[in-house]
């Protein structure tokens, strides 16, 4: 209903927004999962090598949070920039 009454530029904006939202979700899910798994494996390796069982995993998972946030900020900024 509402979409049929929109101007062409508004329809294009809405379609671009939907497309960008899907791209952003895919990027967020993949990057978050990947970084957390990588840091978990590095922490597990450190724990088994130096016999410091939970501390390596815990510390690296805590360190991975700000890294993921910075990466996601840059990706979302790039996706939602007006240059597209």
Secondary structure as GFF3:
##gff-version 3
##sequence-region A 1 84
A	DSSP	three_ten_helix	3	5	.	.	.	ID=ss1
A	DSSP	alpha_helix	8	50	.	.	.	ID=ss2
A	DSSP	alpha_helix	53	79	.	.	.	ID=ss3
###
